[in-house]
Amino acid sequence: MQDRVWTIHLGQHTGERVVLAGWLHRLRRLSGVSFLILRDRTGTAQVVIEDPAILAALDGCQHETVLRIMGDAVQEAQAPGGVEVRNPTIEIVTPVAEPPPLELFRPNLQAQLPTVLDHAAVALRHPRNQAIFRLASAAMAGYRRTLRAAGFTEIQTPKIVASATESGANVFAIDYFGRPAYLAQSPQFYKQMMVGVFERVFEVGPVFRAEPHATARHVNEYVSLDFEMGFIDDHHDVMAMLTCALEGMIAAMREAAPDAVAYLKLALPQVPAVIPEIQFADALDLIWRETGEDARGEPDLAPAHERFLSAWAQREYGSDFLFVVGYPMVKRPFYTHPDPARPAYSNSFDLLFRGLELVTGGQRLHLYADYLAALEARRMTPDSFAGYLEAFRYGMPPHGGCAIGLERWIAQLVGLDNIREATLFPRDLNRLTP
């Protein structure tokens, strides 16, 4: 059997007899000649049909019929990619007898988001959706490559846990053979424990948040890109490593998914060698001075504040990124290390990207006695964290880490209106299928 040629490589085979395979993307029947657009995972190719018998064989075949086509690759300036296939023979591999629920040949799907998500198995075939998830794939590859080059070990941690990682009630409780358990909110405890084994670890995996809302920026299951590193001076070491990871992810998108970048007409951001930063308290002062809104004393930033600060960073530094550092301890988890100079504030940060919080991270406590004191201050029982605390009882270095929400990163990068557009099969307050 002759080797198959991908549509993206068709121009390399001009003058040759080639074999293509893919889906019937569109068929335009004209009086003297018809044009079939074939789609595979790399793109589309135009096939010219002049033989009425070949056209008749396609009668009844709807869009998304799977085809195998042999024909001559010929230069044609008007064709996609400047080349088309003529004199074809067409084999119907898998016929489709009814029209698909969405018209994939249109530049954008002409349907509301709930309808698109209901028919995700078909909608994800659209070239725009393919491009979005090719970017996500490249981002994960770049993240892995960068961290491995920096001496990190990839780990996979349990997604069924005995206690909540964070305080609060936003956990999914499950029955674990008659015992209470939860879906993991993050790999936080485990990646900290593994700093005591490998010093530098990272994970790419799902996390679960039982947040009972349906906003455009939240889903209840998402992919978290986590890393944790030991022997740091403070949270600035984590910020520097995160900067490298972002550079690596963007470089991988350019290298591994240039067609997706071009299709989506993206302007990939430049990551500054040192991303600008602003203290949390200073950020609230800035908001008050420039907008008149007095949010001083608040423990966190509102979405409008994130947008304001990102616009300020763009004006002042020409940066799509901004670190906000030194959040109040009352807003951070119990394992967060306080600022030695200002104990009410933390050695932690959020990274804002184009108006949205993208990353949360910081330095963690590493002394066993500090953990006991932190748990007692929050009226939490050490017995519930016995396995976790054992790592600190037997010596842990100063360490810290962070986590990037993959879907949020891709949605903001592409400029999507809803994070669900960057999620293969979203899980939210109302959606459990497909």
Summary of the structure (lengths in Angstrom):
residues: 434
radius of gyration: 26.1
end to end distance: 36.8
largest distance: 84.0
contacts: 1377
relative contact order: 0.11
helix: 35%
strand: 28%
